[in-house]
Amino acid sequence: MVLHRPVEPAGIIGSWDFRPGQLPTTTFQDLALIWQVPSAAVDSHYEYRLAYAALFYEDLSPCWYFAHSSGAEEENLKAVGWLAWDHPYKRRKVRLPEQRFGQLLRLLVAPWEPSHFMGHHECELCPVQADRLETFDERHRIERDGLVVDFGATNLFVPGEGCVYVAPSMIVHYVDSHNYEPPTAFWQAVMKCPEMGSEAYKEALVVNGPSSEGWARAVQDGSCYC
């Protein structure tokens, strides 16, 4: 069975803005009550621990999700698109340019990231479906113009000017289905981003990312940035 990290329990614990060491626990019975679906739909035999410090970040705030220290060098990892149901976000008022969205898709086909986490993230903005396990792949995939992007389990790193933008792969769904409008600087970086995995891409990550040796090693030789 596929286990999904619960996001809807934010209504019980206040929000996901808690700090490391504060790990609230919720059961599938709790989730069934919050999601208003039969308990069998989420299975009452398992218990989750919300083991991550935060899944919501204000746009362009420091993204500590991947940070392995509290040093100032981590602050140029800038969060984009870490949305949560109880936080307002900027909505797009005009039609999304296909060229812009196409480039975002291309970067997310096989995104590089310095470390990997287990599990998937569910969209907190979508209505909850009782058959969420059976429709999981369908709900976490976009196919457009010959490109296939699976989202919800990976993250995107886009080099900018003096920083690196960090977005969950779910950003492509937020943009496509929920009219989310990322910051202009992020879109500019997306359009200028070198080919994913290329030497030019790696160089841009090193130059604009954290100044730590661990970051440079993770980018250059694939070692875990953790």
Residue frames relative to the residue before (quaternion, step in Angstrom):
aa qw qx qy qz dx dy dz
M 1.0000 0.0000 0.0000 0.0000 0.00 0.00 0.00
V 0.4117 -0.7027 0.5254 0.2462 3.55 -1.09 0.75
L 0.2031 -0.7790 0.5837 0.1060 3.57 -0.80 1.01
H 0.1688 -0.7926 0.5813 0.0738 3.54 -0.80 1.00
R 0.4750 -0.6455 0.5094 0.3134 3.56 -1.01 0.76
P 0.3885 -0.7471 0.4779 0.2500 3.64 -0.62 0.98
V 0.1307 -0.7896 0.5943 0.0793 3.52 -0.97 0.84
E 0.6030 0.6009 -0.3566 0.3849 3.59 1.03 -0.70
P 0.5871 0.6004 -0.3963 0.3712 3.68 1.01 -0.52
A 0.3845 0.7192 -0.4928 0.3034 3.58 1.23 0.01
G 0.5984 0.5811 -0.3600 0.4180 3.59 1.12 -0.61
I 0.6816 0.4642 -0.2854 0.4883 3.58 1.12 -0.59
I 0.7724 0.3734 -0.2043 0.4715 3.57 0.81 -0.94
G 0.6423 -0.5382 0.3209 0.4413 3.58 1.26 0.12
S 0.6636 -0.3828 0.2697 0.5834 3.55 0.84 -1.03
W 0.5899 -0.5702 0.4216 0.3862 3.54 -1.28 -0.04
D 0.4777 0.7079 -0.4185 0.3093 3.58 1.23 0.17
F 0.3836 0.7255 -0.4982 0.2797 3.59 0.98 0.72
R 0.4944 -0.6882 0.4663 0.2542 3.55 -1.24 0.42
P 0.6740 -0.4763 0.3523 0.4412 3.60 -1.21 0.36
G 0.7318 0.3704 -0.3030 0.4852 3.53 -0.97 0.89
Q 0.6735 0.3946 -0.2804 0.5587 3.56 1.27 -0.38
L 0.1205 0.8333 -0.5212 0.1393 3.57 0.18 1.26
P 0.1692 -0.8110 0.5514 0.0980 3.59 0.07 1.21
T 0.2728 -0.7625 0.5696 0.1403 3.55 -1.14 0.65
T 0.0060 -0.7879 0.6157 -0.0035 3.55 -0.99 0.81
T 0.3432 -0.7393 0.5431 0.2019 3.58 -1.11 0.63
F 0.6510 -0.5023 0.3867 0.4175 3.55 -1.27 0.25
Q 0.5855 0.5633 -0.3754 0.4460 3.59 1.14 -0.51
D 0.6137 0.5305 -0.3317 0.4816 3.55 1.11 -0.76
L 0.6628 0.5179 -0.3060 0.4460 3.56 0.92 -0.96
A 0.6321 0.5385 -0.3330 0.4467 3.58 0.97 -0.84
L 0.6521 0.5099 -0.3093 0.4681 3.58 1.02 -0.81
I 0.6826 0.4850 -0.2849 0.4664 3.57 0.92 -0.95
W 0.7290 0.4332 -0.2383 0.4735 3.57 0.90 -0.96
Q 0.3040 -0.7765 0.4896 0.2549 3.59 1.32 -0.34
V 0.5023 0.5750 -0.4645 0.4487 3.54 0.85 1.10
P 0.6451 -0.5117 0.3723 0.4281 3.62 -1.19 0.35
S 0.5708 -0.6178 0.4113 0.3513 3.55 -1.00 0.79
A 0.5859 0.5848 -0.3766 0.4158 3.59 1.12 -0.55
A 0.5994 0.5901 -0.3580 0.4054 3.57 1.17 -0.53
V 0.7765 0.2885 -0.1741 0.5324 3.58 1.15 -0.46
D 0.4253 -0.7433 0.4311 0.2843 3.58 1.35 -0.11
S 0.2468 -0.8240 0.5000 0.1009 3.56 -0.41 1.25
H 0.5622 0.6452 -0.3761 0.3551 3.61 1.25 0.00
Y 0.7094 0.4268 -0.2537 0.5003 3.60 1.25 -0.10
E 0.1828 -0.7576 0.6163 0.1133 3.54 -1.26 0.43
Y 0.2579 -0.7723 0.5648 0.1346 3.55 -0.98 0.86
R 0.1408 -0.7117 0.6693 0.1603 3.52 -1.28 0.44
L 0.3455 -0.7340 0.5468 0.2072 3.54 -0.79 1.02
A 0.0769 -0.8893 0.4508 -0.0053 3.51 0.20 1.34
Y 0.6341 0.5205 -0.3530 0.4498 3.59 1.17 0.18
A 0.5739 -0.6465 0.3836 0.3250 3.55 -0.98 0.87
A 0.7992 -0.1370 0.1164 0.5735 3.60 0.94 -0.75
L 0.1525 -0.7642 0.6159 0.1161 3.55 -1.13 0.67
F 0.6671 0.4072 -0.3201 0.5355 3.57 1.23 0.25
Y 0.0576 0.7557 -0.6508 0.0458 3.52 -1.06 0.92
E 0.4874 -0.6088 0.5293 0.3341 3.55 -1.10 0.66
D 0.5733 -0.5887 0.4409 0.3609 3.57 -1.07 0.71
L 0.8484 0.1391 -0.1757 0.4797 3.52 -1.04 1.03
S 0.4766 0.6151 -0.4720 0.4144 3.58 1.21 0.36
P 0.6359 -0.5114 0.3815 0.4342 3.64 -1.15 0.35
C 0.2560 -0.7656 0.5751 0.1327 3.56 -0.91 0.95
W 0.1397 -0.8316 0.5365 0.0336 3.56 -0.30 1.30
Y 0.3653 0.7740 -0.4630 0.2304 3.59 1.27 0.01
F 0.7714 0.3076 -0.1603 0.5335 3.57 1.05 -0.76
A 0.4617 0.7167 -0.4354 0.2890 3.57 1.27 -0.15
H 0.1923 -0.7764 0.5900 0.1095 3.57 -1.02 0.85
S 0.7479 0.2013 -0.1877 0.6040 3.55 1.29 0.28
S 0.4644 -0.6682 0.4972 0.3011 3.57 -1.26 0.13
G 0.3520 0.7723 -0.4679 0.2466 3.55 1.24 0.34
A 0.6327 -0.5618 0.3826 0.3712 3.54 -1.20 0.54
E 0.5722 0.6171 -0.3873 0.3765 3.59 1.14 -0.51
E 0.6085 0.5639 -0.3536 0.4321 3.58 1.23 -0.38
E 0.5761 0.6587 -0.3701 0.3118 3.58 1.12 -0.51
N 0.6597 0.4943 -0.3497 0.4452 3.61 1.12 -0.21
L 0.4617 0.5278 -0.5157 0.4923 3.52 1.16 0.75
K 0.0941 -0.8428 0.5299 -0.0032 3.58 -0.26 1.29
A 0.3932 -0.7453 0.4981 0.2042 3.54 -0.78 1.08
V 0.0533 0.7583 -0.6487 0.0356 3.53 -1.14 0.79
G 0.8617 0.1871 -0.1243 0.4549 3.55 -0.92 0.90
W 0.4486 0.6528 -0.4821 0.3745 3.60 1.14 0.54
L 0.0217 0.8591 -0.5072 0.0646 3.56 0.48 1.25
A 0.0674 -0.7663 0.6370 0.0488 3.54 -1.29 0.46
W 0.6397 -0.5992 0.3310 0.3495 3.55 -1.04 0.80
D 0.7513 0.3925 -0.2231 0.4814 3.61 1.03 -0.67
H 0.6407 0.4626 -0.3390 0.5105 3.59 1.22 0.46
P 0.4179 -0.7042 0.5049 0.2730 3.64 -0.77 0.92
Y 0.0980 -0.7855 0.6083 0.0579 3.55 -1.19 0.52
K 0.5862 -0.5851 0.4297 0.3598 3.55 -1.23 0.47
R 0.2057 -0.7972 0.5608 0.0870 3.56 -0.82 1.04
R 0.5132 -0.6454 0.4837 0.2935 3.53 -1.11 0.79
K 0.2169 -0.8001 0.5512 0.0946 3.58 -0.92 0.95
V 0.7311 0.3170 -0.2121 0.5656 3.57 1.28 -0.19
R 0.6682 -0.4985 0.3622 0.4168 3.55 -1.26 0.27
L 0.4670 -0.6859 0.4893 0.2685 3.56 -0.98 0.90
P 0.4282 -0.7004 0.5015 0.2730 3.62 -0.71 0.99
E 0.4829 -0.6958 0.4523 0.2794 3.58 -0.76 1.05
Q 0.6187 0.5541 -0.3482 0.4346 3.60 1.03 -0.73
R 0.6553 0.5143 -0.2975 0.4664 3.55 1.01 -0.86
F 0.6891 0.4663 -0.2805 0.4785 3.57 0.87 -0.96
G 0.6222 0.5508 -0.3365 0.4430 3.59 1.04 -0.73
Q 0.6521 0.5035 -0.3173 0.4696 3.58 0.99 -0.78
L 0.6217 0.5285 -0.3362 0.4703 3.58 1.04 -0.76
L 0.6359 0.5279 -0.3198 0.4633 3.58 0.98 -0.82
R 0.6600 0.5200 -0.3134 0.4424 3.57 0.87 -0.94
L 0.6649 0.5005 -0.3087 0.4605 3.58 0.95 -0.81
L 0.7278 0.4518 -0.2341 0.4598 3.59 1.12 -0.65
V 0.4196 0.7028 -0.4800 0.3156 3.61 1.22 0.04
A 0.7799 -0.0764 0.0755 0.6166 3.58 0.94 -0.89
P 0.0245 -0.8636 0.5034 0.0097 3.61 0.53 1.12
W 0.4087 -0.6655 0.5646 0.2670 3.54 -1.15 0.71
E 0.1074 0.7637 -0.6361 0.0237 3.56 -1.16 0.61
P 0.5581 -0.6785 0.3782 0.2919 3.58 -1.03 0.77
S 0.7838 0.0285 -0.0382 0.6192 3.59 1.23 -0.24
H 0.2962 -0.7671 0.5508 0.1430 3.55 -1.21 0.49
F 0.1980 -0.7712 0.5968 0.0999 3.53 -1.12 0.76
M 0.5006 -0.6478 0.4882 0.3024 3.53 -1.18 0.62
G 0.7464 0.4271 -0.2961 0.4156 3.55 -1.23 0.49
H 0.3557 -0.7110 0.5696 0.2088 3.52 -1.38 0.16
H 0.3496 -0.7000 0.5767 0.2350 3.52 -1.31 0.37
E 0.3049 -0.7357 0.5782 0.1774 3.56 -0.97 0.89
C 0.5061 -0.6192 0.4989 0.3339 3.56 -1.16 0.60
E 0.3173 -0.7719 0.5271 0.1601 3.55 -0.70 1.10
L 0.6454 0.5450 -0.3081 0.4377 3.57 1.28 -0.28
C 0.6240 0.5417 -0.3315 0.4553 3.58 1.25 -0.35
P 0.5619 -0.5675 0.4647 0.3824 3.59 -1.16 0.50
V 0.4724 -0.6735 0.4916 0.2855 3.57 -1.04 0.76
Q 0.2113 -0.7734 0.5885 0.1042 3.56 -0.98 0.91
A 0.5120 -0.6587 0.4590 0.3054 3.56 -0.98 0.85
D 0.7299 0.3810 -0.2260 0.5206 3.60 1.12 -0.65
R 0.1256 0.8587 -0.4892 0.0864 3.57 1.14 0.74
L 0.6396 0.5144 -0.3450 0.4553 3.64 1.03 -0.60
E 0.6892 0.4925 -0.2847 0.4487 3.57 0.92 -0.91
T 0.7538 0.3719 -0.2040 0.5018 3.59 1.07 -0.68
F 0.2939 0.8091 -0.4798 0.1699 3.57 1.26 0.20
D 0.6939 0.4732 -0.2968 0.4543 3.63 0.71 -1.01
E 0.6485 0.5243 -0.3177 0.4513 3.58 0.95 -0.83
R 0.7117 0.4663 -0.2553 0.4592 3.57 0.97 -0.85
H 0.7446 0.3684 -0.2061 0.5170 3.59 1.22 -0.34
R 0.6558 0.4658 -0.3256 0.4969 3.57 1.05 0.71
I 0.0958 -0.7482 0.6540 0.0575 3.52 -1.17 0.77
E 0.0665 -0.7666 0.6382 0.0246 3.57 -0.95 0.94
R 0.1760 0.7861 -0.5636 0.1829 3.54 -0.59 1.17
D 0.8610 -0.0198 -0.0086 0.5082 3.57 -0.90 0.99
G 0.7349 -0.4324 0.2293 0.4693 3.57 0.96 0.88
L 0.6193 0.5190 -0.3441 0.4781 3.59 1.27 0.00
V 0.1404 -0.7746 0.6129 0.0682 3.55 -1.05 0.83
V 0.0210 -0.8020 0.5956 -0.0392 3.56 -0.66 1.14
D 0.1583 -0.7491 0.6382 0.0805 3.54 -0.81 1.08
F 0.0575 -0.8301 0.5546 -0.0104 3.58 -0.68 1.05
G 0.5996 0.5840 -0.4276 0.3414 3.52 -1.30 0.41
A 0.7793 0.2997 -0.1668 0.5245 3.59 1.23 -0.30
T 0.7279 0.3669 -0.2255 0.5335 3.59 1.24 -0.22
N 0.2901 -0.7449 0.5759 0.1711 3.55 -1.32 0.12
L 0.3340 -0.7515 0.5469 0.1565 3.53 -1.21 0.62
F 0.1273 -0.7725 0.6202 0.0484 3.55 -0.95 0.99
V 0.0261 -0.8102 0.5838 -0.0454 3.56 -0.59 1.20
P 0.3452 -0.7506 0.5180 0.2215 3.62 -0.54 1.07
G 0.1211 -0.7843 0.6061 0.0531 3.54 -1.00 0.92
E 0.6759 -0.4277 0.3678 0.4744 3.55 -1.14 -0.65
G 0.8440 -0.0436 -0.0146 0.5344 3.58 -0.22 1.25
C 0.7582 0.2268 -0.1801 0.5841 3.56 1.22 0.37
V 0.2734 -0.7052 0.6144 0.2245 3.53 -1.35 0.06
Y 0.3152 -0.7505 0.5535 0.1762 3.56 -0.78 1.05
V 0.1416 -0.7895 0.5958 0.0417 3.54 -0.91 1.00
A 0.0452 0.8057 -0.5852 0.0796 3.56 -0.63 1.14
P 0.4555 -0.6292 0.5345 0.3330 3.59 -1.07 0.60
S 0.5822 -0.5895 0.4131 0.3780 3.59 -1.06 0.61
M 0.5195 0.6405 -0.3994 0.4004 3.58 1.25 -0.36
I 0.4839 0.6819 -0.4323 0.3375 3.60 1.20 -0.32
V 0.6246 0.5468 -0.3520 0.4325 3.59 1.02 -0.71
H 0.6448 0.4962 -0.3055 0.4947 3.58 1.12 -0.65
Y 0.6319 0.5311 -0.3346 0.4545 3.58 0.96 -0.82
V 0.6714 0.4925 -0.2889 0.4724 3.57 0.96 -0.90
D 0.7220 0.4692 -0.2436 0.4463 3.56 0.88 -0.99
S 0.8208 0.2948 -0.1143 0.4758 3.57 0.83 -0.99
H 0.7921 0.3063 -0.1493 0.5065 3.60 1.11 -0.54
N 0.4794 -0.7205 0.4056 0.2942 3.58 1.27 0.42
Y 0.2661 0.7643 -0.5389 0.2338 3.57 1.09 0.66
E 0.1669 -0.7807 0.5977 0.0736 3.54 -0.99 0.90
P 0.2682 -0.7740 0.5522 0.1553 3.62 -0.32 1.21
P 0.6694 -0.4947 0.3604 0.4211 3.59 -1.23 0.32
T 0.6215 -0.5679 0.3971 0.3655 3.56 -1.13 0.68
A 0.6371 0.5437 -0.3314 0.4343 3.59 0.96 -0.86
F 0.6243 0.5303 -0.3384 0.4632 3.58 1.07 -0.68
W 0.6623 0.4945 -0.3140 0.4673 3.59 0.86 -0.89
Q 0.6262 0.5314 -0.3409 0.4575 3.58 0.99 -0.76
A 0.6625 0.4969 -0.2992 0.4740 3.58 0.98 -0.85
V 0.6160 0.5442 -0.3431 0.4546 3.58 1.01 -0.76
M 0.7020 0.4731 -0.2748 0.4558 3.58 0.85 -0.95
K 0.7119 0.4263 -0.2526 0.4977 3.61 1.13 -0.57
C 0.4709 0.7237 -0.4240 0.2734 3.58 1.24 -0.32
P 0.4543 -0.6673 0.5114 0.2947 3.61 -0.89 0.88
E 0.6998 -0.4522 0.3376 0.4380 3.55 -1.26 0.27
M 0.5571 -0.6382 0.4222 0.3226 3.54 -0.89 0.96
G 0.8315 0.2035 -0.1744 0.4866 3.57 -0.86 1.02
S 0.5148 0.6511 -0.4186 0.3686 3.59 1.24 -0.12
E 0.6514 -0.5056 0.3842 0.4153 3.55 -1.27 0.29
A 0.6259 0.5331 -0.3376 0.4584 3.56 1.06 -0.74
Y 0.6280 0.5283 -0.3269 0.4687 3.59 1.06 -0.75
K 0.6711 0.4968 -0.2985 0.4622 3.58 0.87 -0.94
E 0.6439 0.5263 -0.3227 0.4520 3.57 0.95 -0.86
A 0.6597 0.5083 -0.3070 0.4606 3.57 0.97 -0.87
L 0.6329 0.5258 -0.3324 0.4610 3.59 1.05 -0.70
V 0.6628 0.5024 -0.3035 0.4650 3.57 0.95 -0.86
V 0.6837 0.5005 -0.2890 0.4456 3.58 0.87 -0.96
N 0.8008 0.3279 -0.1456 0.4796 3.58 0.88 -0.92
G 0.6267 0.5666 -0.3306 0.4206 3.59 1.26 -0.25
P 0.7872 -0.2810 0.2214 0.5024 3.58 -1.25 -0.31
S 0.4728 -0.7064 0.4620 0.2530 3.56 -1.07 0.76
S 0.4791 0.6939 -0.4298 0.3228 3.59 1.24 -0.06
E 0.5833 -0.5833 0.4390 0.3559 3.55 -1.21 0.58
G 0.6004 0.5844 -0.3529 0.4166 3.57 1.09 -0.68
W 0.6381 0.5206 -0.3223 0.4668 3.57 1.04 -0.76
A 0.6629 0.5046 -0.3089 0.4588 3.58 0.87 -0.92
R 0.6518 0.5060 -0.3183 0.4668 3.60 0.96 -0.81
A 0.6465 0.5277 -0.3248 0.4451 3.57 0.95 -0.87
V 0.6764 0.4903 -0.2883 0.4681 3.56 0.98 -0.86
Q 0.7490 0.4447 -0.2303 0.4338 3.58 0.81 -1.01
D 0.8397 0.1647 -0.0736 0.5122 3.60 0.84 -0.85
G 0.5769 -0.6491 0.3643 0.3363 3.57 1.23 0.24
S 0.4007 0.7028 -0.4978 0.3125 3.61 1.18 0.25
C 0.5953 -0.6086 0.3978 0.3421 3.56 -1.13 0.64
Y 0.2606 -0.7367 0.6046 0.1542 3.56 -0.93 0.96
C 0.4050 0.7048 -0.4714 0.3421 3.55 0.23 1.26
